[in-house]
């Protein structure tokens, strides 16, 4: 069995995620749409400690990127749209026909769960909301549900009309036409998705083949669970059947992948995987500060296997129990994850404050590396609307076991 050694595996994986090249070049219009298509999707998240996740993901790859470049592609050109992978994500609009399978599958899954999870009465609002939007135009969650019982706004405490809006969006009857601030604005799908991309869904076999092959190509190599998790769309039996057929036809092969500690895992790959890894560029030596939701880190177990980097976000961990901090950013240097940094943009004071940097085992923050870190933080500060960096006392921390 072919062995893909760890340096080659990292090189290929980072290349497929557009992190093995200098973060230069255009980041507007078609160039930005092409970048998002290349990495598959960009997760959307509301936390704005430095910048929101989707903006940080794109900035890490093109440092000419600015948040205002994304809105025209979503809201005017309609080259992109927002829906669900493992979470809310920005996707190429060309995927809409394939996503019709997701609409149907989500409806089945949600029907089994949402009645138990949410307030009663949301199904009764479906037709009312659709007719209102048809007659009066797009709505937000604050525009509907007047007179309905409202809780504190948590995930399980939505009022029935808000639940209905989310159901209609998840099942494809509504689409997000824009965001006001970070609030979703819903409209009828046919008003948002261009006619060219509202074509009939391909058959299930075509959808399964696309989901598996695109996941494999974007990951470089993957086992069945990683293929399934990429789009979070398929059943285990569908991935298993696809892999069996693809192995038999020679479309894919099985290989052994070496992890950061020398451990090995079996994975599927294209027959030319070794050559593809050899042809992938070596990542530049500069540092990049990544979003916790970066596509390269979304699969925490895969990141730990490849890079020896154990990362868990601690947003939902009580403060006294946090090991690092509320929202701590992984730091990538070339093909290594060398540490994590606790930083926050204080826009009222125009300052990016650095509370702590924890290096990984064996990493020293010498003068050269500290200079690179400060340069990257300066770029990140400007990106987040700040004009200076402030290092808090004791910010250089010791490696934690």
N, C-alpha and C positions, 0 to 999 in steps of 0.2 A: 504494500500500500504506500502510495506517495506520502511523504512527510513534508508539510509546509512548516518550515522553521519559524520561530516566533518573530524575528526581525522582519522576515518577508511577509508574514501574516499581518503584522502591524502596518507595514508599508502599504499593502494592498487595501486594507480596511480603511485607513486614513485617506488614501487616494479616492476611494469610492465615496467618501463623505466630504470631498473637496477640502480636506485639511492637510494635504501633502504638497501644497503649493503656496507661494507667497499670497497673502490676502490682498491682492491688488487687482486692478481692472475695473471696468464699469459696473455699476450696481443700480441701474435704473432701467425701466422699460423692458424690452425683449431680453437684455442681458440678465436682468434680475429674474425674470420668469424662467429663463433657461437654467439658472443656478438652482432654483427651487425644484424644477423638474429633475435635475441631476441628483439631488439629494433625496428626492421622493416626496417629502412633506416637511412642513415646519410647524411644530407644536405651538399653539397659542396658550398663553398663560397670563393671568392678571397681575402677578406680583411685580412690583416696580421698584425693587430695591436699588438697582442701578438703571436698568431698562427692562422692558418686558421681554420675555423669553424669545419670542419670534424675532424681535429686532436684534437681540444679542446673537442669536444663531446666525443670522445673515451678516452681521458686523464681523464676526469671527472669521468669516470667509472672504469678505470684501470690505476693507476698511474705508472705502469711499461711500459705503452704504449709509443712508440716513432714513429714519422711519417714514418720512413723508413720501418716499419713493414707492412704498408698498400700496398705499391707498389707491392710486390710479389703476394699478393692475387688478385690484379687487373690485373697485367700485365704478370704474369708467370703462376700462378695456375689457373687463370680465375674462382676462386670461387665467385668473385664479379664482378659487371659491373656497368657502370654509365649510368643512364637515368633520366627520369623526374618523379617526383611525383607532389608536388606543386611547385617544383623548381628542379634544377639539384641535383641529389642524388646518393649515392652509395647504391647498392641493392644486395641482394643475387642473383646469376645468375640463380638459380632454378626458379625464377619468369619470366624468359624470355618467356616461352610459353604463360603465362597469359598476358604479356605485348603486345602481338600481337594485342589484342583488343585495347590497347591504341594507337598503331601505326595507326590503321585504324581511330580511333576517332580523333586523333590529326590531321590527314590529312584533315578530313572534317572541323574541326574548323579552321585550318590554311588557308585552301583554301578560307574561308569566310573573313579572316582578313588580311593575309599577303600581298595581292596585294595592299591593301590600305595603309599598313604601310611601306612597303619597296620599294626600287628602282625597276623599271621595269627591266625585263630581267633575273631574277633568274631562272625561270622555264626552260629557254632555256639552262641553264648550267647543268641541271641534268644529261643528258646522257654523256656530255663531261667529267664531273667530275668522274662519275662511270667508264667510259672506261679508264680514266687516272689512277685511283687508281688500277683498275684491271691489267693494264699493268706495272705500275711503282711502285706501293706500296703506303703506307700511306702518307697522306698529312696534312698540317696545313693550316690555313686560309691565311698565308703569302705565301704559295706555289702556290696559285691559284689566278685568277683574274688579272693577269698582263695586264695593259692597261685599266682596268676598272676605272671608277671614284671612288675615295675614299674620304670619309669625315673624320671626326675627330674620328671615331671609336665608337660612341655612339650606343645605341641599335637600334635606328631608322635610322642609317646612314651607315649600312653595305653596302659593295659593293656586286653586284649580286652573285658572286661566293661564298662569305661567307654565304649569305642567303641560297644559294642552299645547301651548306654543312650542315647547321643547319637543314634545311628541311629534307634532306636525313637521318640525324641522328635521328631526332624526329620521323620519320616515319619508322625507323627500317632497312633501306637499308644500312646504315653505322652504325658503332659502334666506340666507343672511345677505341683505342688499348692501349694508354698510354697518359700521359701528360709530356711534356717537360717544366720544370718549372711549370707554371700553364696553358700552352697553350695546348689545346686539339689536339690530333693527331688522324685522322680519317682513318679507314680502312673498307673494306667490312665486313659486319656482319658475314659471314660464316667463316672468318679468325680469328674472335675474340671470338665469342660465341661457346663453345664446342658443338660438335655434339649431345651429350646427352641432351642438353637443347635447341636445335633447332627443337623441335618436333612440330606437329600441335597444333594450339591453341585449348583449350577446348571450349565447346559451351558457349554461352553467359550466360546461367543460372548458369553454374559452376563458371564462372568468377565472376558474381555478388555475389554468395554465398561466394566464397573465400574472395572477397574484404570486404564484410560486417562482416563476422565472424572474419577474421584476424584483422580488425580494432577494433572490439569490444574487442577481447582478448588482444590486445596491449594497449588499453585505460582503460580497466577494466569496464567501463560503459560509455555510450555515447547516446546523442540524435541523431536524423536522420541527422541533419546538420553536427555533428561531425563525424559520420560514413562516410559520403560522403567526408568530407574534408580530411580525413586521407590519402588516396591514391590519392585524387583528380582525380578520374577515372570515377565515376558513375554519372548518371543523378538522379535528385530528385525522379522521379517516380520509378526508379529501387530500390532505398533504401526503399521507402515507401512500395512497394510490397513485398520486402524481409522481412521487419519488420512485416508486417501483417501476412505473412505465418509463420514466426518463432514464433510469439506470439501464433498463433493458435495451433502450434505443441508442444508448451511448451519448445522449444529450448531456448527461452529467456523470460524474464519477464519485466514488467515495474516497476520501483522503483522511489522513491524520494531521491534526493541527497542534502545534506545540504552544503551550501556554507560557506565561511569564516566568513561572517557577519550574519549567521543564515538564510539566504534566501534559498529557495528550488527550485529545478528544477526536472522535470521528465526526466528519462533516461531509456534506455534499458540496461539489464545486464543478465548475466547467472543466472540460478536459485540459484546457490550456492554462490552468490556474497558476502553475509554477512560473510559466513565462510571463503571465500577466503581472504577477507579483514582482518579477525581476524588472519588468518594464516600468513599473510604477515609480514615480520620483521619490527621492528622499525628502522628507519634510524639512523645511528650513529651520535653522536653530533658534529663531525668534520664539518668544513666549506668546501664548494666546490665553485669554481668560474666557472660559466657556460657560454657557448657561447650564444650570443643572438639568435642563430639559433638552440639551443638544442631542440630535439624532445619534451621534456617535456614543452617547452615554445613556441613552434611553434604556437599553438592556443592561442593567447594573451587573448581572452575573457575567455577561459576555465581556464587559469592560474590565471586570476583576480578573477574568481568565487571561485576557490578552495583555493587560497592562499591569496586573498585580495591584490594582487600585480599588480599594473597597470604599464605595461612596453610597451614602444614604442621605436624602434630604431630611432636614429636621424641623421643617415648618410646623408639623403637627405633633412634635415632641414637646412636652412641657419644658419650659426654659431651664429648670433646675436639673433636668435629665439630659440636656443636650451635651454632646461630646465636643462639638465645634461651634455651631451657631445656627441662628434662624435660617439663613439663606446664604450658604457658603459656595463659592465658585471654584470648580476644578481649574487647575492651571496646566496647560499643555506646553511642553518644550520639545520641539522636533517630534519624535515618535514616543515620548514618555509623558505620562501624567506625573508631575513632580511635586504636587502639593495642592493645597486649597487655600482660598483667601476669603476673608470676611471683609467686605467693602460695601459702602452705602453712599449713594449720591444725596447730598443735602443741598438741594437746588436753591433754597432760600438764602444759603450762605455761599453758593457757587463753589462748593468744595466736595470732592470725593474723599471720604474719610476711610482709612484703612485701619481696621481694628486688630486684625491678626492675619498672619500667614503661617501655616503649618507645612513644613516640608515633609515629603515622604522619606522613609528610611533610606539612608545613604545619600541623600541630597543635601548639599551645603549651599547656603545663600552667601556665596563669596561676592567679591566686588563686581565681577563681570556679570554674574547672574542677577544680582540686585540692580545693576544698571539696566539690564534688559527688562526686568520686572517694572522698574520705575517708568521706563519708556512706554511699556504697554499700558500701564495705569494712566499715564498722561493722555494716551489716545482714547482710553475708555472714559476718562473724565470729560474730555471734550465731546465725546459722543453722547454722554448723558447730560450735557448742558452745564458742566462745571468748568471753571477755568484754573483750578489748582487741586493738588493732592495734599492731604494732611495725614501723616502717620501718627496714630495714637501711641502713647508710651507703652512699651512692652509688646509692640506689634510682631516682632520676630519671635515666634514660639518654637518650642522644642518638638521634635517628632513624637507623636503619640503612638503607643503600641496598638 
